[in-house]
């Protein structure tokens, strides 16, 4: 009953001062909301249990090179089967791999992420299907060709959630597959947030495999076709050390039985990351670093909010000093009074927490929606409140209460009864004019933290501006881009080559098109390729071992058509472009073009033109014929986060890829004319083959604008701008609150000054000067914090110096201007005080 009475009294006190209560709830809502939003994302990424049985038992199994400890590779199907059948480590071992497939519906084809999996995939995760059945061992056998598919729960819902959907068919890569099962709701396997939409048995791997998987055209039962990722469930009480020891024995046996395919290989286990699928051991350390950064920023916002409220609470509490002194004088104890003040603060925190929960949900929904627009995957996002989020919310409320209530409550209930009973409640003789006064320290803290966050926001904003104007090394204007993939409707290489040859002829003949060419990858695209390049002379003079591999250079790899560099408007530095025969004919003499960076790396003291190169694997094995270098190209930049990548280009005739892009250079620059040309391009593609999926049809500036890399840079800028803006707003409120209270507190003093001859301007300057002094001290401390924060963020900034002079000048200017405005209103109020009224003021 005492607790209920205390709560009722606290609510009555807050209701008696609704202005303070509303402002406090808004301030706390912003601070707690920022932290709740970040924790909701962290919870979904790292903590929220996946919809699988006993996830702590699931591990990745990796094939490791014993002579190069940092080198790993996927598994072949025969090795997987031997390991699954002979191991004593796993209670279940399964295999899978990702694929980009074309889903056709109502005559339209879209590209989605799918997986090919072993028959025991779902049972290894301990997950029963929502409906239907899993794959059978017969459907898993390489080359079985039994066309069945399991669809995700969200995919089933998108198709209308037909209760009889099992038994129906879906068209993928030009073939029909029968639906035999529906995965459970929110199933994302071992990863968080992202789910594939379709699962196929390994028996149709040959029909599903494409350039994305890197194993197109090869049979799955070849022991040197390393294309599978393994996931195992450890047996009870099996440790990682014991598992590695037992797997090493099995790896040695396989190396002895199949020396060519398993030389220098051993098997190890490692915990599975939640943020991706990898063929080598990895963790979520990069995500964890980002989480720490965002959490620290959100905590700074909450701290600013609490400092703000602490000064407001102290100002409000000062008006109650006489009341509190009377309570102490008649026998009241200090502890119950402090508890009552804490309870009032906790009520405010709970209301602010409720508001913060709504803001967090709204903010996360916006973030997820923007991600869905650019990602070709099914996002299974569960950022809604659960027990962990609600516990964190309660923690933020309790922490906020202690931060903004405890110190003011302790100060206001200090045992100086006689002084408090004598003093005018509107006066605070302990703090007037002193820089180190408690309220002034709170303001300085707000300003310093706000400046640090504003500086970080400015740095990220400038990085986003730089990224928007990124220069790939060629002009983006007047260039169109169209992406197609004949394999997504089931066309083989011969049909694909015919389609690309016909399309190039027809697109080149379009009115207003000056030049046309092909390319496998595009600057700032989501997919890139690489090859290790080695001078052929070194490859011939050294054996295929570590020495050969270590002499190679890892370079960006691109398959291009004729006139590629002319179409981009980038003339070759030396040599020639690929000829039409090299691009269209199969079996022409192997050739390559290097950019100047790669040429200088491979031949630092000589000329690369007319030399010969080969591609080698990580183990040093030669993966291509010798190619003559026929041209040296300028260095292009095709990744926002890779400053100086080296490139090697080969002709389309030499290395066929199904997924290709057409670059078209237009003679017009008008947006309407370009849009008309895009329509004409679409008509030509449909005329060649109406089944062809058009995956991209944009101008190059549009493509860059919607790229994932640019989205990441902009998302970081938006988040820090939001935090910086909230911090600035809270600081303005804090400075205004303290100055307004100071004017009210010093009404009689200001009246006396004006009665003795002080002008209105002098009274205004007196108040304004004290506020600006606090801001200046806060900016000095904030500058030191900003320097430390900028250095910590330097690796995340895009082409921005950590100590960028413009940002370090602009951020304090904005903060000082905002603080001056916050001080100006109470200063003007002070200048308008009537001396006669002020002398009577109590």
C-alpha positions in Angstrom: 0.0 0.0 0.0 2.9 2.4 0.8 4.3 1.7 -2.7 0.9 2.5 -4.3 0.6 5.7 -2.4 4.1 6.7 -3.3 3.3 6.1 -7.0 0.1 8.1 -6.8 1.9 11.0 -5.1 4.6 10.9 -7.7 2.0 11.0 -10.5 0.2 13.9 -8.8 3.4 15.9 -8.5 4.2 15.4 -12.2 0.6 16.2 -13.2 1.0 19.5 -11.2 3.8 20.5 -13.6 2.7 19.2 -17.0 5.1 21.3 -19.0 8.1 19.8 -17.3 6.6 16.3 -17.6 5.9 16.5 -21.3 9.4 17.9 -22.1 11.0 15.2 -19.9 9.1 12.4 -21.6 10.0 13.7 -25.1 13.7 14.0 -24.1 13.8 10.5 -22.6 11.8 9.1 -25.5 14.5 10.3 -27.9 17.4 9.0 -25.8 15.8 5.7 -24.8 14.4 5.2 -28.3 17.8 5.5 -29.9 19.2 2.9 -27.6 16.2 0.6 -27.9 16.4 0.8 -31.7 20.1 -0.2 -31.7 19.6 -3.0 -29.2 16.7 -4.4 -31.2 18.9 -4.6 -34.3 21.8 -6.1 -32.2 19.4 -8.6 -30.7 18.1 -9.7 -34.1 21.6 -10.0 -35.5 23.5 -11.6 -32.7 21.3 -12.7 -29.8 17.9 -13.7 -30.9 17.7 -17.6 -31.1 17.5 -19.0 -34.6 14.6 -21.2 -35.4 16.7 -24.4 -35.1 17.3 -27.0 -32.5 20.3 -26.7 -30.1 22.2 -24.2 -32.3 25.3 -24.4 -30.0 25.9 -27.9 -31.5 26.0 -26.7 -35.1 29.4 -26.0 -36.6 31.0 -25.5 -39.9 33.3 -28.1 -41.3 36.2 -26.7 -43.4 38.9 -28.2 -45.6 42.2 -26.6 -44.7 45.5 -26.6 -46.5 48.2 -28.0 -44.1 51.0 -26.1 -45.9 49.1 -22.8 -46.0 47.1 -22.4 -42.8 45.1 -19.5 -44.1 44.0 -21.3 -47.2 40.6 -23.1 -47.2 38.4 -24.6 -50.0 34.9 -26.0 -50.3 34.2 -29.8 -50.4 33.5 -32.0 -53.3 30.4 -34.3 -53.1 32.5 -37.5 -52.9 34.5 -36.1 -50.1 31.3 -35.0 -48.3 29.8 -38.5 -48.6 32.9 -40.2 -47.3 33.1 -37.7 -44.4 29.4 -38.1 -43.6 29.6 -41.9 -43.7 32.9 -42.5 -41.9 33.2 -39.7 -39.3 32.7 -40.3 -35.5 32.4 -36.5 -34.8 29.0 -35.5 -36.1 25.6 -36.9 -35.3 24.6 -35.4 -38.6 26.5 -33.7 -41.5 24.9 -31.9 -44.4 26.0 -29.9 -47.5 24.7 -26.9 -49.3 25.6 -24.1 -51.7 24.0 -20.9 -52.9 22.8 -20.2 -56.4 21.2 -17.3 -58.3 18.2 -18.7 -60.2 15.5 -17.3 -62.4 11.9 -17.7 -61.2 9.4 -17.3 -64.0 5.8 -16.4 -63.3 3.2 -15.0 -65.7 5.8 -14.7 -68.4 8.2 -12.5 -66.2 11.4 -13.8 -64.8 13.1 -12.4 -61.6 16.4 -13.4 -60.0 16.3 -14.8 -56.5 18.7 -16.6 -54.1 18.3 -20.4 -53.8 20.3 -23.3 -52.4 21.1 -26.8 -53.5 21.1 -29.0 -50.4 21.7 -32.6 -49.2 18.7 -34.7 -48.3 19.4 -34.4 -44.5 19.7 -30.5 -44.6 16.5 -29.8 -42.5 17.0 -32.8 -40.2 20.5 -31.6 -39.4 19.1 -28.3 -38.2 16.4 -30.2 -36.2 13.6 -28.4 -38.0 10.4 -30.2 -39.2 8.9 -28.8 -42.4 5.7 -26.7 -42.1 4.1 -28.9 -44.8 5.2 -31.7 -47.1 8.5 -33.7 -46.9 12.2 -33.3 -47.2 14.3 -34.6 -50.1 15.0 -38.3 -50.4 18.5 -39.9 -50.7 17.6 -40.7 -54.3 16.9 -37.1 -55.1 20.3 -36.1 -53.7 22.3 -38.4 -56.0 24.4 -36.4 -58.5 22.7 -36.3 -61.9 19.5 -37.8 -60.6 17.5 -35.0 -62.3 14.4 -35.5 -60.1 13.0 -32.0 -60.3 11.5 -31.2 -56.9 11.8 -28.1 -54.7 11.1 -27.0 -51.1 9.9 -23.4 -50.8 10.2 -21.0 -47.9 7.2 -20.0 -45.7 7.4 -16.4 -47.0 7.6 -17.6 -50.6 4.4 -19.7 -50.0 2.6 -16.7 -48.5 3.6 -14.5 -51.5 2.0 -17.1 -53.8 -1.3 -16.8 -52.0 -0.8 -19.3 -49.1 -2.7 -22.0 -50.9 -3.2 -24.9 -48.4 -2.8 -27.3 -51.4 0.4 -25.7 -52.6 2.4 -28.9 -52.1 2.2 -30.8 -55.3 2.1 -27.7 -57.5 5.0 -26.6 -59.6 7.3 -23.6 -60.0 9.3 -22.6 -63.1 13.0 -22.1 -62.4 15.7 -21.7 -65.0 13.3 -22.7 -67.8 12.3 -25.9 -66.1 9.3 -27.0 -64.0 9.9 -28.2 -60.4 7.3 -29.9 -58.2 6.9 -28.4 -54.7 7.3 -31.2 -52.2 7.6 -29.2 -49.0 7.2 -25.8 -47.3 9.9 -24.7 -44.8 8.8 -23.5 -41.3 8.0 -19.9 -40.7 11.1 -17.6 -40.1 13.6 -20.4 -40.9 16.9 -18.8 -41.9 19.2 -21.8 -41.3 22.4 -20.7 -39.6 22.2 -17.1 -40.6 20.2 -14.2 -39.1 17.8 -12.0 -41.1 18.3 -13.6 -44.6 16.6 -16.6 -46.0 16.7 -18.3 -49.3 13.4 -18.8 -51.0 13.9 -22.1 -52.7 15.8 -25.3 -51.9 16.7 -27.9 -54.5 18.3 -31.3 -54.0 21.9 -31.9 -55.0 20.6 -34.2 -57.7 19.7 -31.2 -59.9 22.9 -29.3 -59.1 23.9 -29.3 -62.8 20.6 -27.6 -63.7 20.9 -25.0 -61.0 24.7 -24.4 -61.0 25.8 -21.1 -62.7 28.5 -18.5 -62.8 27.6 -17.4 -59.3 28.4 -20.8 -57.8 31.7 -21.2 -59.8 31.0 -24.8 -60.7 28.8 -24.5 -63.8 29.4 -27.2 -66.4 31.0 -29.7 -64.0 29.5 -32.9 -62.7 28.9 -32.9 -58.9 30.4 -36.4 -58.5 33.9 -35.3 -59.6 36.1 -35.5 -56.6 38.0 -32.3 -57.6 34.8 -30.3 -58.1 35.0 -28.4 -54.8 31.6 -26.6 -54.6 29.9 -27.6 -51.3 29.8 -25.9 -47.9 29.4 -28.4 -44.9 27.5 -27.9 -41.7 27.6 -30.5 -39.0 25.9 -31.2 -35.6 28.5 -32.3 -33.1 27.8 -35.3 -31.0 27.0 -34.8 -27.3 30.1 -33.9 -25.2 32.3 -33.6 -28.4 34.7 -30.7 -28.0 36.3 -28.7 -30.9 39.7 -30.1 -30.1 38.6 -33.7 -30.1 36.6 -33.1 -33.3 39.7 -31.6 -35.1 41.9 -34.5 -34.0 39.5 -37.2 -35.2 38.8 -35.3 -38.5 42.5 -35.0 -39.1 42.8 -38.8 -39.1 40.0 -39.1 -41.6 41.5 -36.4 -43.8 44.8 -38.3 -43.8 43.0 -41.5 -44.9 41.3 -39.7 -47.8 44.6 -38.0 -48.8 46.2 -41.5 -49.0 43.3 -43.0 -51.0 42.8 -40.0 -53.3 46.2 -38.1 -53.3 45.5 -35.9 -56.3 42.3 -34.4 -55.0 43.2 -34.3 -51.2 46.9 -33.5 -51.1 47.8 -31.3 -48.1 44.3 -31.2 -46.8 42.9 -31.6 -43.3 39.5 -31.0 -41.8 38.6 -28.6 -38.9 35.4 -27.4 -37.3 34.5 -23.8 -36.3 31.5 -22.1 -34.9 29.1 -20.8 -37.6 28.8 -17.1 -38.1 25.3 -15.6 -38.0 26.0 -13.0 -40.7 26.9 -15.1 -43.8 28.0 -18.3 -45.4 31.7 -18.9 -46.0 34.0 -21.6 -47.2 36.5 -20.7 -44.5 36.2 -20.1 -40.7 34.9 -16.7 -40.0 33.1 -14.8 -37.2 30.9 -11.8 -36.7 33.7 -9.5 -35.5 33.1 -6.8 -38.1 29.4 -6.7 -37.2 30.3 -6.7 -33.5 32.7 -3.7 -34.1 29.9 -1.9 -35.8 27.5 -2.8 -33.0 29.9 -1.4 -30.4 30.2 1.8 -32.3 26.5 2.3 -32.8 25.8 1.3 -29.2 28.3 3.8 -27.9 26.8 6.5 -30.0 23.3 5.7 -28.8 24.6 5.7 -25.2 26.1 9.1 -25.7 22.7 10.4 -26.9 21.0 8.9 -23.8 23.7 10.5 -21.6 23.1 13.9 -23.2 19.4 13.4 -22.6 20.0 12.5 -18.9 22.4 15.5 -18.4 19.7 17.7 -19.9 17.1 16.3 -17.6 19.4 16.5 -14.6 19.8 20.2 -15.0 16.0 20.6 -15.5 15.3 18.5 -12.5 17.8 20.5 -10.4 16.2 23.7 -11.5 12.7 22.4 -10.8 13.9 20.9 -7.5 15.4 24.2 -6.4 11.9 25.7 -6.3 11.0 22.9 -3.9 14.0 23.4 -1.6 12.0 25.1 1.1 9.4 22.3 1.0 12.1 19.7 1.3 13.8 21.6 4.1 10.5 21.8 6.0 10.0 18.0 5.7 13.5 17.5 7.0 13.0 20.0 9.8 9.9 18.3 11.2 11.7 14.9 11.4 11.6 13.5 7.8 14.6 11.4 6.9 16.7 12.0 3.8 16.5 8.5 2.3 12.7 8.4 1.9 12.7 11.8 0.3 15.4 10.7 -2.2 13.4 7.5 -2.9 10.3 9.6 -3.6 12.3 11.8 -6.0 13.7 8.7 -7.7 10.2 7.3 -8.1 9.1 10.5 -9.8 12.0 10.2 -12.1 11.3 6.5 -12.8 7.7 7.3 -13.7 9.0 9.8 -16.3 11.5 7.2 -17.5 8.8 4.5 -18.0 6.7 7.0 -20.0 9.8 7.9 -22.0 10.5 4.2 -22.5 7.1 3.6 -23.9 7.6 6.4 -26.4 11.1 5.2 -27.2 9.8 1.7 -28.0 7.4 3.2 -30.5 10.2 5.3 -32.0 12.5 2.3 -32.2 9.9 0.2 -34.0 9.2 3.0 -36.5 12.9 3.6 -37.1 13.8 0.0 -37.6 10.8 -0.5 -40.0 12.1 2.3 -42.2 15.6 0.8 -42.2 14.4 -2.7 -43.1 12.2 -1.3 -45.9 15.1 0.6 -47.4 17.2 -2.6 -47.3 14.5 -4.7 -49.0 14.5 -2.3 -52.0 18.1 -3.0 -52.9 18.7 -6.6 -51.8 17.7 -9.6 -54.0 17.1 -11.8 -51.0 14.2 -12.5 -48.6 14.7 -10.6 -45.4 13.3 -12.4 -42.3 13.6 -9.5 -39.9 12.5 -10.1 -36.3 13.4 -6.8 -34.6 10.2 -6.7 -32.6 10.3 -6.6 -28.8 11.0 -9.8 -27.0 12.1 -10.5 -23.5 15.6 -9.4 -24.2 14.5 -6.1 -25.8 12.0 -5.4 -23.0 14.7 -6.2 -20.4 17.1 -3.8 -22.1 14.3 -1.2 -22.2 13.8 -1.5 -18.5 17.6 -1.2 -18.0 17.6 2.0 -20.0 14.8 3.3 -17.9 16.5 2.5 -14.6 19.8 3.8 -15.8 18.2 7.0 -17.0 16.4 7.5 -13.7 19.7 7.1 -11.8 21.6 9.4 -14.1 19.2 12.3 -14.2 17.6 12.0 -10.7 20.0 10.6 -8.1 22.6 13.4 -8.1 20.0 16.3 -8.1 18.0 14.5 -5.4 21.0 14.0 -3.2 22.0 17.7 -3.7 18.5 19.0 -3.0 18.2 17.0 0.2 21.5 18.1 1.7 21.2 18.7 5.4 21.4 22.6 5.3 18.0 23.2 6.8 18.5 26.6 8.3 20.0 28.0 5.1 17.2 26.6 2.9 14.5 27.9 5.3 16.0 31.4 5.2 16.9 31.6 1.5 14.4 32.7 -1.2 13.5 29.5 -3.0 14.3 31.2 -6.3 17.9 31.7 -5.3 20.8 29.2 -5.3 23.8 30.9 -3.6 26.1 27.9 -4.2 26.0 28.1 -7.9 25.6 31.6 -9.1 28.2 32.7 -11.6 30.6 29.7 -10.9 31.7 27.7 -13.9 32.1 24.6 -11.8 28.6 24.8 -10.4 26.7 21.5 -10.8 24.2 22.8 -13.3 26.9 24.4 -15.4 28.9 21.2 -15.4 25.8 19.4 -16.7 25.5 21.9 -19.6 29.2 21.7 -20.4 28.8 17.9 -20.6 25.9 18.1 -22.9 27.6 20.5 -25.3 30.9 18.5 -25.4 29.1 15.2 -26.2 26.9 17.0 -28.8 29.9 18.4 -30.5 31.6 15.0 -30.7 28.4 13.5 -32.3 27.9 16.4 -34.6 31.5 16.1 -35.8 31.0 12.4 -36.5 27.7 13.1 -38.3 29.5 15.7 -40.4 32.3 13.3 -41.3 29.8 10.6 -42.4 27.7 13.1 -44.3 30.8 14.4 -46.2 31.7 10.8 -47.0 28.2 10.2 -48.4 28.5 13.3 -50.5 31.9 12.1 -51.8 30.5 8.6 -52.5 27.5 10.1 -54.5 30.1 11.8 -56.7 32.4 8.9 -56.9 34.5 8.8 -60.1 35.0 5.2 -61.5 37.5 6.5 -64.0 35.0 7.1 -66.8 32.1 9.4 -67.4 28.7 8.0 -66.2 26.6 10.5 -68.2 25.0 9.3 -71.5 25.6 5.7 -70.7 22.9 3.0 -70.4 23.1 -0.4 -68.8 21.1 -3.5 -69.5 21.7 -6.9 -67.7 20.4 -10.2 -68.9 21.1 -13.9 -68.1 20.0 -16.5 -70.6 20.8 -19.3 -68.1 17.8 -18.2 -66.0 15.4 -19.5 -68.6 17.4 -22.7 -69.2 19.5 -21.6 -72.3 22.9 -23.3 -72.7 26.2 -21.7 -73.7 25.6 -22.1 -77.5 22.2 -20.4 -77.3 23.6 -17.7 -74.9 26.4 -16.8 -77.3 23.9 -16.5 -80.2 21.6 -14.3 -78.1 24.5 -11.9 -77.1 25.7 -11.7 -80.7 22.2 -10.9 -82.0 21.5 -8.4 -79.3 24.8 -6.6 -79.8 24.0 -6.1 -83.5 20.5 -4.9 -82.8 21.4 -2.6 -79.9 24.3 -1.0 -81.9 21.8 -0.2 -84.7 19.4 1.7 -82.4 19.2 5.5 -83.3 21.3 7.6 -81.0 23.5 4.8 -79.8 27.2 5.5 -80.6 28.9 2.4 -79.2 27.9 -0.9 -77.5 29.9 -3.5 -75.6 29.6 -6.3 -73.1 31.0 -6.8 -69.5 30.5 -9.4 -66.9 30.8 -7.1 -63.9 29.9 -3.4 -63.4 31.4 -0.7 -61.3 29.7 -0.5 -57.9 27.7 -3.7 -58.6 27.0 -6.3 -55.9 29.1 -9.0 -57.6 32.8 -8.9 -58.4 35.3 -11.5 -59.6 39.0 -12.0 -59.1 41.8 -14.1 -60.4 45.4 -14.6 -59.3 47.6 -13.5 -62.2 51.2 -14.7 -62.7 53.7 -14.0 -65.5 53.9 -17.1 -67.7 57.7 -17.2 -67.5 57.5 -17.5 -63.7 54.9 -20.3 -64.1 57.1 -22.2 -66.5 60.3 -21.8 -64.4 58.7 -22.8 -61.0 56.8 -25.8 -59.8 53.1 -25.5 -58.9 53.7 -24.8 -55.2 53.7 -22.0 -52.7 56.6 -20.2 -54.5 54.5 -19.9 -57.6 51.3 -18.9 -55.8 53.2 -16.3 -53.7 54.5 -14.6 -56.9 51.0 -14.0 -58.3 48.9 -10.9 -57.9 45.2 -11.0 -57.0 43.3 -8.8 -59.5 39.8 -7.9 -60.4 38.7 -10.1 -63.3 36.2 -9.0 -66.0 35.0 -10.7 -69.2 34.3 -7.9 -71.8 33.3 -7.5 -75.4 34.9 -5.6 -78.3 35.1 -1.8 -78.0 34.7 -2.0 -74.2 37.1 0.8 -73.5 35.8 2.9 -76.4 32.3 2.5 -75.1 33.4 3.7 -71.7 35.2 6.6 -73.2 38.6 5.4 -71.8 41.3 5.0 -74.5 43.9 2.4 -74.0 47.3 3.6 -73.0 49.2 1.1 -75.2 48.4 -1.8 -77.4 45.0 -2.6 -78.8 41.4 -3.6 -77.8 40.0 -7.0 -78.4 38.9 -7.8 -81.9 35.5 -9.0 -83.0 36.8 -12.5 -83.7 38.4 -12.7 -80.2 35.0 -11.7 -78.7 32.7 -13.9 -80.8 34.8 -16.9 -81.8 35.5 -19.9 -79.5 39.1 -21.2 -79.7 40.9 -18.0 -80.7 44.4 -17.5 -79.4 44.1 -16.5 -75.7 44.7 -12.8 -75.0 44.3 -10.4 -72.1 44.4 -6.7 -71.3 45.9 -5.5 -68.1 45.4 -2.2 -66.4 48.5 -0.1 -65.7 48.5 -0.9 -62.0 48.6 -4.7 -62.6 51.2 -4.3 -65.4 53.5 -2.4 -63.1 53.1 -5.0 -60.4 53.9 -8.0 -62.7 56.7 -6.2 -64.6 58.0 -3.4 -62.4 61.2 -2.9 -64.5 59.9 -3.7 -68.0 57.1 -3.5 -70.5 54.1 -5.8 -70.0 52.8 -5.4 -73.6 53.3 -8.6 -75.6 54.3 -10.6 -72.5 52.3 -13.7 -71.4 50.3 -14.4 -68.2 48.5 -17.3 -66.7 45.8 -17.6 -64.0 46.7 -19.7 -60.9 44.8 -21.0 -58.0 45.6 -20.4 -54.4 47.5 -23.6 -54.2 49.7 -22.5 -57.2 48.1 -24.8 -59.7 47.7 -23.3 -63.2 44.1 -22.6 -64.1 44.3 -21.2 -67.6 46.3 -21.3 -70.8 49.0 -18.8 -71.4 47.5 -15.5 -72.6 49.3 -12.7 -74.5 49.0 -9.2 -73.1 47.7 -7.2 -76.1 46.8 -3.9 -74.3 47.4 -1.7 -71.3 44.3 0.1 -70.0 44.0 3.0 -67.5 43.1 2.1 -63.9 39.4 2.1 -63.2 37.7 2.1 -59.8 34.7 -0.2 -59.6 34.4 -0.4 -55.8 33.7 2.4 -53.4 35.9 0.8 -50.7 38.9 -0.4 -52.8 41.0 2.6 -53.7 43.3 1.2 -56.3 42.2 -2.3 -57.6 44.2 -3.9 -60.3 42.3 -5.4 -63.3 42.7 -8.1 -65.9 40.3 -8.3 -68.8 39.7 -11.3 -71.2 37.4 -11.4 -74.3 33.9 -12.9 -74.1 34.8 -15.5 -76.7 37.6 -16.8 -74.5 35.6 -17.1 -71.2 31.8 -17.4 -71.6 29.6 -16.2 -68.8 25.8 -16.4 -68.9 25.1 -13.3 -66.8 26.4 -10.2 -68.8 25.8 -6.5 -69.0 25.5 -4.4 -72.1 27.0 -0.9 -71.9 25.5 1.6 -74.4 26.9 5.0 -75.1 24.2 7.4 -76.2 24.6 10.6 -78.3 21.9 12.4 -76.2 22.1 13.7 -72.6 18.5 14.7 -72.1 16.7 12.6 -69.4 13.6 12.2 -71.5 15.6 11.1 -74.5 17.5 8.6 -72.4 14.3 7.2 -71.0 13.0 6.8 -74.5 16.2 4.9 -75.5 15.8 2.6 -72.5 12.3 1.7 -73.7 13.8 1.0 -77.2 16.4 -1.2 -75.6 13.7 -3.2 -73.8 11.8 -3.6 -77.0 14.9 -5.0 -78.8 15.5 -7.5 -76.0 11.9 -8.7 -76.2 12.1 -8.9 -80.0 15.2 -11.2 -79.8 13.5 -13.5 -77.2 10.5 -12.6 -75.1 11.6 -15.1 -72.5 14.9 -13.3 -71.7 14.9 -11.8 -68.2 15.9 -8.1 -68.1 17.6 -7.9 -64.7 18.7 -4.3 -64.9 17.7 -1.5 -67.3 19.0 1.8 -66.1 21.2 4.7 -66.9 24.6 4.4 -65.2 24.0 7.3 -62.8 20.7 5.6 -61.8 22.6 2.3 -61.2 25.2 4.0 -59.0 22.5 5.8 -57.1 20.8 2.5 -56.2 24.0 0.5 -55.4 24.5 -1.4 -52.2 27.8 0.2 -51.5 26.3 3.7 -51.7 23.4 2.6 -49.6 25.8 1.5 -46.8 27.6 4.8 -46.9 24.4 6.8 -46.9 22.8 4.6 -44.1 25.8 5.3 -41.9 25.5 9.0 -42.6 21.7 9.0 -41.9 22.2 7.2 -38.6 24.9 9.5 -37.4 23.1 12.6 -38.7 20.0 11.4 -36.7 22.1 10.9 -33.6 23.9 14.2 -34.1 20.6 16.1 -34.7 19.0 14.7 -31.6 22.1 15.5 -29.6 22.1 19.1 -31.0 18.4 19.5 -30.1 18.9 18.2 -26.6 21.8 20.6 -26.1 19.7 23.5 -27.2 17.0 22.5 -24.8 19.6 22.1 -22.0 21.3 25.5 -22.6 17.9 27.2 -22.9 16.6 25.6 -19.7 19.6 26.6 -17.6 19.7 30.1 -19.0 16.0 30.6 -18.6 16.2 29.3 -15.0 19.1 31.5 -14.3 17.2 34.6 -15.5 14.2 33.6 -13.3 16.6 33.0 -10.4 18.3 36.4 -10.8 15.3 38.6 -11.4 15.9 40.7 -8.3 19.6 41.0 -9.0 19.0 42.1 -12.6 16.4 44.6 -11.5 18.9 46.1 -9.0 21.5 46.4 -11.8 19.1 48.2 -14.1 17.9 50.4 -11.3 21.5 51.5 -10.7 21.9 52.4 -14.3 22.7 49.3 -16.3 21.2 49.4 -19.8 19.0 46.8 -21.4 21.9 45.9 -23.7 24.2 45.3 -20.7 21.6 43.1 -19.1 21.2 41.1 -22.3 25.0 40.7 -22.7 25.4 39.6 -19.1 23.1 36.6 -19.6 24.3 35.9 -23.1 27.9 36.0 -22.1 27.5 33.5 -19.3 25.7 31.1 -21.7 28.3 31.4 -24.4 31.1 30.9 -21.9 29.5 27.5 -20.9 29.2 26.7 -24.6 32.9 27.6 -25.3 34.1 25.4 -22.5 31.9 22.6 -23.7 33.3 23.0 -27.3 36.8 22.8 -26.0 36.1 19.6 -24.2 34.0 18.4 -27.1 36.8 19.1 -29.6 39.1 16.7 -27.7 36.3 14.0 -27.7 35.7 14.7 -31.4 39.3 14.1 -32.3 39.4 10.8 -30.5 36.1 9.7 -32.0 37.1 10.7 -35.5 40.3 8.7 -35.3 38.3 5.7 -34.1 35.9 6.1 -37.1 38.6 6.8 -39.7 38.4 3.3 -41.2 34.7 3.7 -41.8 34.9 7.0 -43.6 34.8 7.2 -47.4 37.5 9.5 -48.7 37.4 11.8 -45.8 40.3 12.7 -43.5 39.6 11.9 -39.9 40.5 15.4 -38.9 38.8 17.1 -41.8 39.3 20.9 -41.2 35.9 21.9 -42.8 33.9 19.6 -40.5 36.0 20.5 -37.4 35.2 24.2 -38.2 31.6 23.8 -39.2 30.4 21.5 -36.3 31.4 23.9 -33.5 30.1 26.9 -35.5 26.7 25.2 -35.8 26.7 24.3 -32.1 27.8 27.8 -31.0 25.1 29.4 -33.2 22.4 27.1 -31.8 23.5 27.7 -28.3 23.6 31.5 -28.8 20.0 31.3 -30.1 19.1 29.2 -27.1 20.6 31.9 -24.8 19.1 34.8 -26.7 15.5 34.2 -25.7 16.1 34.3 -21.9 18.6 37.1 -22.4 16.0 39.2 -24.1 13.6 38.4 -21.3 16.2 39.6 -18.8 16.7 42.9 -20.8 13.0 43.6 -20.5 12.8 43.3 -16.7 11.0 46.2 -15.0 13.2 47.3 -12.1 10.2 48.2 -9.9 8.7 44.8 -10.4 12.0 43.1 -9.9 12.7 44.8 -6.6 9.4 43.4 -5.2 10.1 39.9 -6.7 10.2 36.9 -4.4 
